[in-house]
Amino acid sequence: MISTYSGRSPAAERECEKLRQSLEKNRIPQKYLQTEEILKALVFIENNQENLYLREASMLIYGDSKYLEDNTLYPVCRALRDSLGRPCEEDELEDEILEEYHITREKQKLCIKGDVVLRTGGKELDLSAFKDGIEFFAGQLKELEWIHVRASALMSVENYTSWLRLSSANRAVFYLGGYATRDQRDFLKTIYACNPGLTFLHFGDIDAGGFYIHEHLCRVTGIPFQMYRMSRAELHDPRFKSCLHPLTKQDRLRLRALEKHAVYGEMAEYMLEKDVKLEQEIVSYYEDENAGR
């Protein structure tokens, strides 16, 4: 592995040097099974001169459009940042470093529904006229003059099925889809700036991933999102009993890392004790029944 990738790019050489040091000390390198996949990506990315979308780059590296995003994106981005001496800033997304190498994410659509008015090009668009909401390309963000949320709250939602299911009668509902992207971050920050006093909520899976997504959302936007229906009450609800899942080994590792966190510690401790987690789709399914509770 060292002979194959050494010297072919700066970040790849740094990773190869770590391997050398481990071998010299007769140690098994950490996560060595994934190391070659990371090295493949580093060599390709650092030598790339073509404008590519992220999934095109993944196809060219691995022959799989989603492999980079699903498996190696963040260790690759950290290695690139370490090589450049460019740590991730507080409000920056880790994968933004890829733009230095002519690689960008695909154009994203933003999904929102509810009592919201957008003003663009001197014209106003009332989203309340669209019962199921609208989707628009994030590139249009530059043309937005302001966004007025007439509802009392805006809720970000982790999963698309739950976004479709949830009523927008008393709130605006924004589809997040996981960790907030740059475009989602900028859109939410614009809403926050244009709507002082608006309540911000986040609704996601009741698992370690859901908590990490919430933490990341609050951190990169600077908005104090309150967690919605991500509590013990949902884990106790008899309607959801058949949908509870036991924790995996990875779940336990991630929850243990949250045990001392002021916001998530109590829930993490409880979930570890009871060996449970819950996906949000069953909670949103019953949401209309709970409206007004």
C-alpha positions as CSV (number, residue, x, y, z in Angstrom):
1,M,0.0,0.0,0.0
2,I,2.8,2.4,0.9
3,S,4.7,1.6,-2.3
4,T,1.6,2.1,-4.4
5,Y,0.5,5.5,-3.0
6,S,3.6,7.1,-1.5
7,G,4.6,10.4,-3.2
8,R,1.6,10.6,-5.5
9,S,0.0,13.5,-3.6
10,P,0.8,15.5,-0.5
11,A,-2.0,14.2,1.7
12,A,-1.5,10.7,0.5
13,E,2.2,10.9,1.4
14,R,1.2,12.1,4.9
15,E,-1.0,9.1,5.3
16,C,1.7,6.7,4.0
17,E,4.1,8.2,6.6
18,K,1.7,7.3,9.3
19,L,1.6,3.8,8.0
20,R,5.5,3.7,8.0
21,Q,5.6,4.9,11.6
22,S,3.2,2.2,12.7
23,L,5.1,-0.5,11.0
24,E,8.4,0.6,12.4
25,K,6.9,0.2,15.9
26,N,5.4,-3.1,15.0
27,R,1.9,-1.7,15.4
28,I,-1.2,-2.5,13.3
29,P,-2.2,0.9,11.7
30,Q,-5.5,2.3,12.9
31,K,-8.4,1.6,10.6
32,Y,-6.0,0.1,8.1
33,L,-8.8,-1.8,6.3
34,Q,-10.2,1.6,5.2
35,T,-6.8,3.2,4.5
36,E,-6.4,2.1,0.9
37,E,-9.9,3.5,0.0
38,I,-8.9,6.8,1.5
39,L,-5.6,6.8,-0.3
40,K,-7.3,6.2,-3.6
41,A,-9.5,9.2,-3.1
42,L,-6.7,11.5,-1.9
43,V,-4.5,10.7,-5.0
44,F,-7.4,11.3,-7.3
45,I,-8.7,14.5,-5.7
46,E,-5.3,16.2,-5.2
47,N,-4.4,15.5,-8.9
48,N,-7.8,16.5,-10.3
49,Q,-8.0,19.5,-12.7
50,E,-11.5,18.9,-14.0
51,N,-14.7,20.5,-12.7
52,L,-16.6,17.6,-11.2
53,Y,-19.7,16.9,-9.1
54,L,-19.1,14.9,-5.9
55,R,-20.9,11.8,-7.3
56,E,-19.0,12.0,-10.5
57,A,-15.7,12.0,-8.6
58,S,-17.0,9.0,-6.6
59,M,-17.7,7.1,-9.8
60,L,-14.2,7.9,-11.1
61,I,-12.5,6.8,-7.9
62,Y,-14.6,3.8,-6.8
63,G,-16.9,3.0,-9.7
64,D,-19.8,3.8,-7.3
65,S,-21.6,7.1,-7.3
66,K,-22.4,7.1,-3.5
67,Y,-19.3,5.3,-2.1
68,L,-17.3,8.5,-1.4
69,E,-20.2,10.2,0.3
70,D,-21.3,7.2,2.3
71,N,-18.0,5.8,3.4
72,T,-14.9,7.9,3.1
73,L,-15.8,11.6,2.6
74,Y,-15.0,12.9,6.1
75,P,-11.7,11.1,6.7
76,V,-10.7,12.2,3.2
77,C,-11.6,15.8,3.9
78,R,-9.8,15.8,7.3
79,A,-6.7,14.4,5.6
80,L,-6.9,17.2,3.0
81,R,-7.3,19.8,5.6
82,D,-4.4,18.5,7.7
83,S,-2.2,18.5,4.7
84,L,-3.1,22.1,3.9
85,G,-3.1,23.3,7.5
86,R,-6.8,24.4,7.1
87,P,-8.9,23.3,10.0
88,C,-12.6,23.5,9.7
89,E,-13.9,26.8,10.9
90,E,-16.9,27.0,13.4
91,D,-19.5,27.8,10.7
92,E,-17.8,25.9,7.9
93,L,-18.7,22.4,6.5
94,E,-15.9,19.9,6.4
95,D,-16.4,19.0,2.7
96,E,-16.2,22.6,1.5
97,I,-12.4,21.9,1.2
98,L,-13.2,19.9,-1.9
99,E,-13.9,23.1,-3.8
100,E,-10.1,23.7,-3.7
101,Y,-9.8,20.7,-6.0
102,H,-12.7,21.6,-8.4
103,I,-15.2,19.2,-6.8
104,T,-18.6,20.4,-5.7
105,R,-21.8,18.8,-4.5
106,E,-24.6,18.4,-7.0
107,K,-27.1,21.3,-7.2
108,Q,-29.4,20.9,-4.3
109,K,-33.1,21.5,-4.1
110,L,-34.5,23.1,-1.0
111,C,-37.9,21.8,0.2
112,I,-40.3,23.9,2.4
113,K,-44.0,24.2,3.0
114,G,-46.2,26.2,5.2
115,D,-47.3,29.8,5.7
116,V,-44.2,31.4,4.2
117,V,-43.7,34.3,1.7
118,L,-40.6,34.5,-0.5
119,R,-39.7,37.7,-2.3
120,T,-37.5,37.4,-5.4
121,G,-37.0,39.7,-8.4
122,G,-39.5,42.2,-6.9
123,K,-42.2,39.6,-6.8
124,E,-43.8,37.7,-3.9
125,L,-44.5,34.0,-3.8
126,D,-47.0,32.8,-1.1
127,L,-46.1,29.2,-0.3
128,S,-49.3,28.7,1.6
129,A,-51.0,28.3,-1.8
130,F,-49.0,25.1,-2.3
131,K,-50.5,22.5,0.1
132,D,-47.6,20.0,-0.3
133,G,-44.9,22.7,-0.4
134,I,-42.4,23.6,-3.1
135,E,-38.8,22.5,-4.1
136,F,-36.4,25.0,-5.7
137,F,-32.8,24.9,-6.7
138,A,-30.4,26.3,-4.1
139,G,-28.8,28.5,-6.8
140,Q,-31.8,30.7,-6.6
141,L,-30.9,31.7,-3.0
142,K,-28.8,34.6,-4.4
143,E,-32.0,36.1,-5.9
144,L,-34.0,36.0,-2.7
145,E,-34.6,39.4,-1.2
146,W,-36.3,38.3,1.9
147,I,-38.3,35.4,3.5
148,H,-41.2,36.0,5.8
149,V,-42.4,33.1,7.9
150,R,-45.9,34.0,9.1
151,A,-46.3,30.8,11.1
152,S,-45.1,30.8,14.7
153,A,-42.4,28.2,14.2
154,L,-40.2,26.6,11.6
155,M,-39.3,22.9,11.9
156,S,-36.5,21.1,10.2
157,V,-37.1,17.5,9.5
158,E,-34.4,14.8,9.1
159,N,-36.2,12.3,6.8
160,Y,-38.2,12.9,3.6
161,T,-41.1,10.6,4.5
162,S,-41.7,12.5,7.7
163,W,-41.5,15.9,5.8
164,L,-44.2,14.7,3.4
165,R,-46.4,13.4,6.3
166,L,-46.2,16.4,8.6
167,S,-48.9,19.0,8.5
168,S,-47.9,22.6,7.9
169,A,-51.0,24.1,9.4
170,N,-49.3,25.8,12.3
171,R,-45.7,25.8,11.3
172,A,-43.3,26.0,8.3
173,V,-41.7,22.6,7.6
174,F,-38.2,22.4,6.1
175,Y,-36.7,19.2,4.8
176,L,-33.1,18.7,6.0
177,G,-32.2,15.1,5.0
178,G,-29.3,14.6,7.4
179,Y,-26.4,16.8,8.1
180,A,-27.1,20.4,6.9
181,T,-25.4,21.3,3.7
182,R,-23.9,24.7,2.8
183,D,-27.0,25.7,0.9
184,Q,-29.4,24.6,3.7
185,R,-27.3,26.4,6.3
186,D,-27.4,29.7,4.3
187,F,-31.1,29.4,3.7
188,L,-31.9,28.8,7.4
189,K,-29.6,31.6,8.4
190,T,-31.5,33.9,6.0
191,I,-34.8,32.9,7.6
192,Y,-33.3,33.5,11.1
193,A,-32.1,37.0,10.1
194,C,-35.5,37.9,8.5
195,N,-37.7,36.6,11.3
196,P,-36.7,37.8,14.7
197,G,-38.7,36.0,17.4
198,L,-39.5,32.9,15.2
199,T,-39.2,29.6,17.1
200,F,-37.0,27.0,15.5
201,L,-37.5,23.3,16.0
202,H,-35.8,20.1,14.8
203,F,-37.4,16.7,14.5
204,G,-35.2,13.7,13.8
205,D,-34.5,10.1,14.6
206,I,-34.2,9.2,18.3
207,D,-30.7,7.7,17.9
208,A,-27.1,8.8,18.1
209,G,-27.2,10.0,14.5
210,G,-30.3,12.1,15.1
211,F,-28.6,13.9,18.1
212,Y,-25.4,14.5,16.1
213,I,-27.4,15.9,13.2
214,H,-29.1,18.3,15.6
215,E,-25.8,19.3,17.2
216,H,-24.3,20.0,13.8
217,L,-27.4,21.9,12.6
218,C,-27.2,24.3,15.7
219,R,-23.5,24.7,15.3
220,V,-23.2,25.5,11.6
221,T,-26.3,27.8,11.5
222,G,-25.9,29.5,14.9
223,I,-29.6,29.0,15.5
224,P,-30.9,27.5,18.8
225,F,-33.1,24.7,17.4
226,Q,-35.1,23.0,20.0
227,M,-35.5,19.2,19.7
228,Y,-39.1,18.1,18.9
229,R,-40.5,14.7,19.9
230,M,-37.0,13.3,20.5
231,S,-37.5,12.4,24.1
232,R,-38.2,9.6,26.6
233,A,-41.9,10.1,26.0
234,E,-41.6,8.7,22.5
235,L,-39.6,5.7,23.6
236,H,-42.3,5.0,26.2
237,D,-45.3,5.5,23.9
238,P,-47.1,2.1,23.5
239,R,-47.9,2.8,19.9
240,F,-44.2,2.8,19.0
241,K,-43.3,-0.3,21.0
242,S,-43.1,-2.7,18.1
243,C,-40.8,-0.2,16.2
244,L,-38.1,0.1,18.8
245,H,-34.8,-1.3,17.8
246,P,-31.8,-2.5,19.9
247,L,-28.6,-0.6,19.7
248,T,-25.7,-1.7,17.5
249,K,-22.1,-1.7,18.7
250,Q,-21.6,1.5,16.8
251,D,-24.7,3.1,18.3
252,R,-23.3,2.4,21.8
253,L,-19.9,3.9,21.0
254,R,-21.6,7.1,19.6
255,L,-24.0,7.4,22.5
256,R,-21.3,6.9,25.1
257,A,-19.5,9.9,23.5
258,L,-22.7,11.9,24.2
259,E,-23.2,10.8,27.8
260,K,-21.4,13.9,29.2
261,H,-23.0,16.3,26.8
262,A,-25.3,18.8,28.5
263,V,-28.0,18.6,25.9
264,Y,-27.9,14.9,25.0
265,G,-26.4,13.2,28.1
266,E,-29.6,12.2,29.9
267,M,-31.1,10.7,26.7
268,A,-27.9,8.9,25.8
269,E,-27.6,7.4,29.2
270,Y,-31.3,6.2,29.2
271,M,-31.0,4.7,25.7
272,L,-27.9,2.8,26.7
273,E,-29.6,1.5,29.8
274,K,-32.7,0.4,27.9
275,D,-30.9,-0.6,24.7
276,V,-33.4,1.2,22.4
277,K,-33.6,3.6,19.5
278,L,-36.5,4.8,17.3
279,E,-36.8,6.1,13.8
280,Q,-38.9,9.2,13.3
281,E,-41.2,7.9,10.6
282,I,-43.5,6.1,13.0
283,V,-43.7,9.2,15.2
284,S,-44.6,11.5,12.3
285,Y,-47.2,8.9,11.1
286,Y,-49.2,9.6,14.3
287,E,-48.4,13.3,14.4
288,D,-51.8,14.5,13.2
289,E,-53.5,12.5,15.9
290,N,-51.3,14.4,18.4
291,A,-51.9,17.9,17.0
292,G,-53.0,20.1,19.8
293,R,-51.8,17.9,22.5
